[in-house]
């Protein structure tokens, strides 16, 4: 018998998580679903939510977590583009979904190799 407190995981919790995704998150004025909001809604710790999401035996729950993130991303994009959401907050939140306005510049020589600079007859590769 495993040590620790018995799990709260049940079909009832899965159904409740699905209800949250289906719009229950809007209760109390919430504008987008979130994983921390789901954890509060279910009355569990965020670490428990993470553990359930990674458990291969809880695939249905993991799918709901993925759908929450997809719904969050969609709402952020659409409402950010229309101006309904604050642009700075939208940009910050979309950063958690992999969006970025950062650009990276890499300099390379004509052969695709890193540039070798020559300072007064001494190559940077020789330094």
N, C-alpha and C positions, 0 to 999 in steps of 0.2 A: 504494500500500500504506500503510495507516494506521500511524502511529508508535505505539510502546509495546509492551507485553507482549501476547501473544496471549490471547484470552479463554478462560476456563475453562468458559464456558457450553456446555452440551451436554444432550442428552436424558438422559444419566446424572445430571446435576445436577438436572434437573427431577424425575426419578424419586426421587432421594434427598430432595429437598425435600418431595415428596408423602409419602414414608415418614415423614419428620419429623412432618408434620401428622397422619398416621394413627396416631401413638403413639410413634414413636421418641424424641420429646422427653422421654418419661418415663424414658429411660435416665439413670442417675446421679442419680435422685431428683428430677428436674424435675417441678413440679406443673402448670405451664401452658406452652403453647408461646409463644415470643416471636421477634421478628425478630432480635434480637441472638443468641438461642440458635440460630436457624437459620443465621445467618452463621458462627458458631463450628462448628456441625455440618458445614457445607459447606466450611469452611476458607477462607472469603473475608472480605474486609473488609465492614463494614456499608455503606460507600459504594458498593461493588460491588453489594450486594443492592439498594440503593435505585435504582441506575442500571438494573439488570435489570428491576426492577419498573415503571419508567417507560418502558421501551423498547417501542414498539408491536409490534415483531417478536417480543416475548417474552410474549405475552398469556397463555399457559398458566402461566408462572411468576408473572406479576402476579396471576392468579386465586388461586394458592396463597398468596401473601402476604395477599390479602384474606381468605381462609378462615382463615388463622392468626390474624388479628386478630379475626375473628368468633368463633372457638373460644375465644380468650383472654377476650373479653368475656363469653361465655356461662358459662365456668367461674368467672370472677370474680363474676358476678351470683349464680349458683346457690350456690356455696360461701360467698360472703359472706352471703347470706340465711340459710343453714343454720347459720352459725357455724363452719364448717370452716376458713375462712380468717380471719386476723386482720382485724378490721374497719377499723382505721386504714390498713393496707397496701392492703386492698381498695379503700377510698375513694380513696386516692392513685392506684392503678393505673387505676381507672375514670375518673378525671379525664382520662386520656390518650385515653379513648373518648368524651369530650364530656359526661360526667356531672358535675354540680355541685350543691352544696346552697346556693349563693349566690343570693340574691334581689336584684333591682334594683327600686328604687322610683322612679317618675317622677311628679312633681307637674305637673298641668296644669289649666288653667282649664276652665270649662264648655264652651267651644267647641273644646276639644282643643289649644289653643295654650298655650305656657308661661305660668305664672302671672306676673302683674305685681304686685309688692308696693308698697305705698304707705307711705312713712315721713314723717310730719309734712307731708303734702301734697305730697311729692316722690315721683314714681313711680320704681321701680328702673330702668325703661326710659329715664328721663331722666338718670340718673346717668352 
